[in-house]
């Protein structure tokens, strides 16, 4: 069990951040405040990238640092990579205006 | 720890932490003349610009404001202004003189071409360097120190390591009576609420939120997504502007937001100040320095080498790979936060010590290697008119 390879910043967060390249199948115990998760990675996570610590429904505002970092554009399963393919910004969207 | 610093006293009572003679191109077509003058005269720093011709209105005013800020920068003992024609160069030189700073001026047309202009420029610059060399360092109150904070080539480590470390140093500077200038409006989008909640007055909060609202109005005006993420940010794991901002804003620390100022403007308050300026590194440090920042704490995740020619720029990283692979360009390595259990307190003491040494004369990697550059932001004049007509309440 590895606990120092990734960080859950805030108890309210949906995502944790990897600080080493992590392989699919790795099991991580993550804890922030009173909140804890055991997550099995569904795919490789590059260093610095995010993965879901819980299932995130399509359209959910995704939290990191305890705050919204955008919206899920599809269902994201716990342990999945979270990046441009399934998370979009809600701010400064002049492209949608 | 020794917390006293030594600076170069200026006639107006301020202090610099460097004693440069700045040779400033008023417009882009004399950049080669400026470079040749500086190649020939030790102790000079070239300030070369893009544009300066074909600029109008608020766009030109911003260009002029930045160059006046450089000519009267506390780290500048004297300035030589170089222009193509006498009117523009003379106008800038007159403003420098009115500010009580030593200045000389020449223009290439009056000199009869670049060869004569370089020859005269070398004489003028040499005289200014010799005069300035008499100024010696004297005790400088910490409360005189103005520090800009910036991050570039950010990644997922930036917010948690270097920016958090810088935030603690920022709080220390503010508590010592100095000024910290946080900036990068596109990197507070999504994190502005918490910053506005720390504003000294409701009016300061309104100004901060207006700066963000203007940027989102610009995104609408252009029909383009606000997108301050570079390919290196994305490869480093950052996905959205909100995520980048929540990490970036940490470098401003936790103190009261005293004031919001415009691009390249000088703070009028002590403490934490926000400057409304774009995030890209070279543009942003150009603005911070124009506002009188003595030095800049510049955090990098993936690795960004650039510094400002007048404001020593301390490169800080918390990314262990960058600390190792990009070490020629890193001044302070706080990657121990991730690799060896270094606390944020220890990291901030390390950064504070390095900052005070640089203030006293220790040179930074970008100063020694010459990785210094400026780029003055341009203003989209059509948007200025759009805002005046459509949202006058949001104007700065």
Boltz contact constraints between the chains, C-beta under 6 A:
constraints:
  - contact:
      token1: [A, 17]
      token2: [B, 156]
      max_distance: 6.0
  - contact:
      token1: [A, 19]
      token2: [B, 338]
      max_distance: 6.0
  - contact:
      token1: [A, 48]
      token2: [B, 155]
      max_distance: 6.0
  - contact:
      token1: [A, 48]
      token2: [B, 156]
      max_distance: 6.0
  - contact:
      token1: [A, 48]
      token2: [B, 236]
      max_distance: 6.0
  - contact:
      token1: [A, 48]
      token2: [B, 237]
      max_distance: 6.0
  - contact:
      token1: [A, 49]
      token2: [B, 237]
      max_distance: 6.0
  - contact:
      token1: [A, 65]
      token2: [B, 246]
      max_distance: 6.0
  - contact:
      token1: [A, 67]
      token2: [B, 246]
      max_distance: 6.0
  - contact:
      token1: [A, 69]
      token2: [B, 240]
      max_distance: 6.0
  - contact:
      token1: [A, 69]
      token2: [B, 242]
      max_distance: 6.0
  - contact:
      token1: [A, 69]
      token2: [B, 243]
      max_distance: 6.0
  - contact:
      token1: [A, 70]
      token2: [B, 240]
      max_distance: 6.0
  - contact:
      token1: [A, 70]
      token2: [B, 242]
      max_distance: 6.0
  - contact:
      token1: [A, 83]
      token2: [B, 239]
      max_distance: 6.0
  - contact:
      token1: [A, 84]
      token2: [B, 239]
      max_distance: 6.0
  - contact:
      token1: [A, 87]
      token2: [B, 239]
      max_distance: 6.0
  - contact:
      token1: [A, 89]
      token2: [B, 240]
      max_distance: 6.0
  - contact:
      token1: [A, 89]
      token2: [B, 241]
      max_distance: 6.0
  - contact:
      token1: [A, 91]
      token2: [B, 189]
      max_distance: 6.0
  - contact:
      token1: [A, 91]
      token2: [B, 190]
      max_distance: 6.0
  - contact:
      token1: [A, 91]
      token2: [B, 241]
      max_distance: 6.0
  - contact:
      token1: [A, 91]
      token2: [B, 242]
      max_distance: 6.0
  - contact:
      token1: [A, 92]
      token2: [B, 189]
      max_distance: 6.0
  - contact:
      token1: [A, 92]
      token2: [B, 216]
      max_distance: 6.0
  - contact:
      token1: [A, 92]
      token2: [B, 219]
      max_distance: 6.0
  - contact:
      token1: [A, 92]
      token2: [B, 226]
      max_distance: 6.0
  - contact:
      token1: [A, 93]
      token2: [B, 225]
      max_distance: 6.0
  - contact:
      token1: [A, 94]
      token2: [B, 219]
      max_distance: 6.0
  - contact:
      token1: [A, 94]
      token2: [B, 220]
      max_distance: 6.0
  - contact:
      token1: [A, 94]
      token2: [B, 222]
      max_distance: 6.0
  - contact:
      token1: [A, 94]
      token2: [B, 223]
      max_distance: 6.0
  - contact:
      token1: [A, 94]
      token2: [B, 224]
      max_distance: 6.0
  - contact:
      token1: [A, 95]
      token2: [B, 224]
      max_distance: 6.0
  - contact:
      token1: [A, 95]
      token2: [B, 225]
      max_distance: 6.0
  - contact:
      token1: [A, 97]
      token2: [B, 220]
      max_distance: 6.0
